[in-house]
Amino acid sequence: MLRSLIASACLGLTCVAALAQATEEVPFITSPDNVTLEMLRMADVTRADHVIDLGSGDGRIVILAARRFGATGLGVEIVPDLVLQSRRNAQDAGVASLVEFREQDLFQTDLTPATVITMYLLPEVNLQLRPSLLALRPGTRVVSHDWDMGDWLPDRTTVLQVPNKAVGLEKSSKVHLWVVPAKVDGLWCSGSASLQVTQKYQQVDARIADGGSELALTGRVEGKTVRLTAAGSGPTVLELEGDKLRFSGRSVEFARAQGGRC
């Protein structure tokens, strides 16, 4: 998919001359089948999912998601011939009723219907997309072939051997998975107790205070679930429900502070 990837990157960077040269000189390169399947497996795709593939090339990821897992999907591609080829491939695979392919700039695509986003883009494009991805519903899974998201570290990475890989010197591919974290940064209140959370992507530091006692915790956000651990104690699990954080298995809940104080 390299030709379409470079084209997408250039659209985002308005490098029109480079786009014209790249689309003429760079061959069309697909994601290997084992990488495509691993991307969908890592995202735990099921028939309840809607997969959006950014830079969809010949449509293979969206088509496989529909054929193998029963998911619906959208492929976004800026090369017209590849969009037509994707539609033919979907017809041949018997999944045309489940998938759609659009000739569209990925930066102009509405990503909010997705439960899973798949990408084989360039590093600069990933970083440009990062704010939009972080704004998606908590729990949305994002999977990238090879390229990461800078200091937004993946929740999981696997490495696959790809002996016939046509791009780069290494004959392997990395598949990165992120789960979009809920935004829990800030002050939360529950009666006389307060919970102050500092968040960087899925990593959090927290401090619970009640009267004269305080407890420091560290942990991570997994979708709408916050898992915190204090030194010498077991994990504390909270679930985000609307504007409240509820302790799992307990009746205690914290509400977002109003006006910056409890």
ChimeraX attribute file (.defattr): number of C-alpha atoms within 10 A of each C-alpha:
attribute: neighborCount
match mode: 1-to-1
recipient: residues
	/A:1	20
	/A:2	21
	/A:3	20
	/A:4	27
	/A:5	25
	/A:6	20
	/A:7	25
	/A:8	25
	/A:9	23
	/A:10	19
	/A:11	18
	/A:12	16
	/A:13	13
	/A:14	11
	/A:15	12
	/A:16	12
	/A:17	9
	/A:18	14
	/A:19	19
	/A:20	12
	/A:21	11
	/A:22	18
	/A:23	17
	/A:24	10
	/A:25	9
	/A:26	13
	/A:27	13
	/A:28	14
	/A:29	16
	/A:30	19
	/A:31	21
	/A:32	15
	/A:33	13
	/A:34	12
	/A:35	22
	/A:36	19
	/A:37	16
	/A:38	18
	/A:39	26
	/A:40	22
	/A:41	13
	/A:42	18
	/A:43	22
	/A:44	12
	/A:45	21
	/A:46	17
	/A:47	13
	/A:48	11
	/A:49	21
	/A:50	23
	/A:51	30
	/A:52	29
	/A:53	27
	/A:54	26
	/A:55	30
	/A:56	32
	/A:57	30
	/A:58	28
	/A:59	29
	/A:60	21
	/A:61	26
	/A:62	30
	/A:63	30
	/A:64	20
	/A:65	27
	/A:66	27
	/A:67	19
	/A:68	13
	/A:69	17
	/A:70	18
	/A:71	21
	/A:72	24
	/A:73	28
	/A:74	24
	/A:75	28
	/A:76	23
	/A:77	28
	/A:78	21
	/A:79	21
	/A:80	13
	/A:81	12
	/A:82	22
	/A:83	23
	/A:84	16
	/A:85	15
	/A:86	26
	/A:87	21
	/A:88	15
	/A:89	17
	/A:90	25
	/A:91	14
	/A:92	10
	/A:93	13
	/A:94	13
	/A:95	22
	/A:96	19
	/A:97	11
	/A:98	18
	/A:99	24
	/A:100	20
	/A:101	25
	/A:102	20
	/A:103	17
	/A:104	18
	/A:105	18
	/A:106	23
	/A:107	17
	/A:108	7
	/A:109	12
	/A:110	10
	/A:111	21
	/A:112	13
	/A:113	15
	/A:114	21
	/A:115	21
	/A:116	22
	/A:117	24
	/A:118	26
	/A:119	23
	/A:120	24
	/A:121	24
	/A:122	18
	/A:123	15
	/A:124	17
	/A:125	23
	/A:126	19
	/A:127	17
	/A:128	15
	/A:129	15
	/A:130	14
	/A:131	10
	/A:132	13
	/A:133	21
	/A:134	19
	/A:135	15
	/A:136	18
	/A:137	19
	/A:138	20
	/A:139	18
	/A:140	22
	/A:141	24
	/A:142	25
	/A:143	26
	/A:144	23
	/A:145	21
	/A:146	19
	/A:147	20
	/A:148	23
	/A:149	18
	/A:150	12
	/A:151	9
	/A:152	15
	/A:153	15
	/A:154	18
	/A:155	12
	/A:156	12
	/A:157	17
	/A:158	14
	/A:159	13
	/A:160	13
	/A:161	13
	/A:162	16
	/A:163	11
	/A:164	10
	/A:165	16
	/A:166	14
	/A:167	12
	/A:168	8
	/A:169	7
	/A:170	12
	/A:171	13
	/A:172	16
	/A:173	22
	/A:174	18
	/A:175	23
	/A:176	25
	/A:177	23
	/A:178	27
	/A:179	25
	/A:180	23
	/A:181	26
	/A:182	23
	/A:183	17
	/A:184	24
	/A:185	16
	/A:186	14
	/A:187	22
	/A:188	24
	/A:189	21
	/A:190	17
	/A:191	11
	/A:192	9
	/A:193	15
	/A:194	22
	/A:195	24
	/A:196	18
	/A:197	17
	/A:198	16
	/A:199	19
	/A:200	15
	/A:201	19
	/A:202	22
	/A:203	18
	/A:204	19
	/A:205	17
	/A:206	21
	/A:207	16
	/A:208	17
	/A:209	16
	/A:210	13
	/A:211	8
	/A:212	5
	/A:213	8
	/A:214	13
	/A:215	12
	/A:216	15
	/A:217	19
	/A:218	18
	/A:219	19
	/A:220	18
	/A:221	26
	/A:222	19
	/A:223	20
	/A:224	21
	/A:225	21
	/A:226	25
	/A:227	18
	/A:228	21
	/A:229	17
	/A:230	15
	/A:231	10
	/A:232	6
	/A:233	9
	/A:234	9
	/A:235	15
	/A:236	15
	/A:237	17
	/A:238	22
	/A:239	19
	/A:240	20
	/A:241	12
	/A:242	8
	/A:243	12
	/A:244	17
	/A:245	24
	/A:246	19
	/A:247	16
	/A:248	14
	/A:249	8
	/A:250	8
	/A:251	7
	/A:252	12
	/A:253	18
	/A:254	20
	/A:255	20
	/A:256	20
	/A:257	17
	/A:258	10
	/A:259	7
	/A:260	9
	/A:261	10
	/A:262	16
